[in-house]
Amino acid sequence: MNYLPRLVRFKILVMSDLDVVEHEDIFMLVKSKEDLDDTVEKYKKLYEREGEVFVRTEWLVLSYSHAVTNDLVAAKAEFIH
């Protein structure tokens, strides 16, 4: 099966008794919806000690052309395993 990875922006919000902390945006390439779900769970576990964790995801549009490398480098994108 051929596929093209998709770029996703993750916004992580942590809600404690006193505050809501928004962590910086994280950009990643994902291969499938399952990869996306696994990554969300990993970030929830990573921040769970700070409070209740919410992860917002946004699929970003990439045009697969000669400029795609520049787009990925600018977004600091990386494959997840």
C-alpha positions as CSV (number, residue, x, y, z in Angstrom):
1,M,0.0,0.0,0.0
2,N,1.4,3.4,-1.0
3,Y,0.9,6.4,1.2
4,L,2.3,9.8,1.9
5,P,2.9,10.8,5.5
6,R,0.9,13.7,6.8
7,L,2.1,16.6,8.9
8,V,0.3,17.1,12.2
9,R,0.5,19.9,14.7
10,F,0.0,18.9,18.3
11,K,-1.0,21.4,21.0
12,I,-0.7,20.1,24.5
13,L,-2.7,21.7,27.3
14,V,-2.3,20.7,30.9
15,M,-4.9,21.7,33.5
16,S,-4.0,21.7,37.1
17,D,-5.9,23.0,40.1
18,L,-4.5,26.5,39.7
19,D,-3.5,26.9,36.1
20,V,-3.8,25.9,32.5
21,V,-0.4,25.5,30.8
22,E,-0.2,25.4,27.0
23,H,3.0,23.7,25.8
24,E,4.6,24.7,22.6
25,D,3.4,23.3,19.3
26,I,4.9,20.1,18.2
27,F,5.0,19.1,14.6
28,M,5.3,15.5,13.4
29,L,4.8,13.4,10.4
30,V,2.5,10.5,10.9
31,K,1.8,7.5,8.7
32,S,-1.7,6.7,9.8
33,K,-4.5,7.5,12.2
34,E,-3.1,4.7,14.5
35,D,0.2,6.5,14.6
36,L,-1.6,9.7,15.5
37,D,-3.6,8.0,18.3
38,D,-0.4,6.4,19.7
39,T,1.4,9.7,19.7
40,V,-1.4,11.4,21.5
41,E,-1.4,8.7,24.2
42,K,2.4,9.1,24.6
43,Y,2.1,12.8,25.2
44,K,-0.7,12.4,27.7
45,K,1.4,10.0,29.7
46,L,4.4,12.3,29.5
47,Y,2.5,15.3,31.0
48,E,0.0,13.4,33.3
49,R,2.0,14.3,36.5
50,E,1.4,18.0,35.9
51,G,-2.4,17.7,35.8
52,E,-5.2,16.8,33.4
53,V,-3.8,16.6,29.8
54,F,-5.6,17.6,26.6
55,V,-4.1,17.1,23.2
56,R,-5.4,19.0,20.2
57,T,-4.3,17.8,16.8
58,E,-4.5,19.6,13.5
59,W,-3.8,18.0,10.1
60,L,-1.7,20.4,8.1
61,V,-1.6,20.7,4.3
62,L,1.6,19.9,2.6
63,S,2.1,20.0,-1.1
64,Y,4.4,17.2,-2.2
65,S,6.7,19.0,-4.6
66,H,10.3,20.0,-4.6
67,A,9.6,22.4,-1.8
68,V,8.4,19.7,0.6
69,T,11.8,19.3,2.1
70,N,11.9,23.0,3.0
71,D,8.4,22.8,4.5
72,L,9.4,19.8,6.7
73,V,12.7,21.4,7.9
74,A,10.9,24.7,8.7
75,A,8.3,22.8,10.7
76,K,11.0,20.7,12.4
77,A,9.0,17.6,11.5
78,E,10.1,14.1,12.2
79,F,8.8,10.6,11.7
80,I,7.3,8.9,14.7
81,H,8.0,5.2,15.4
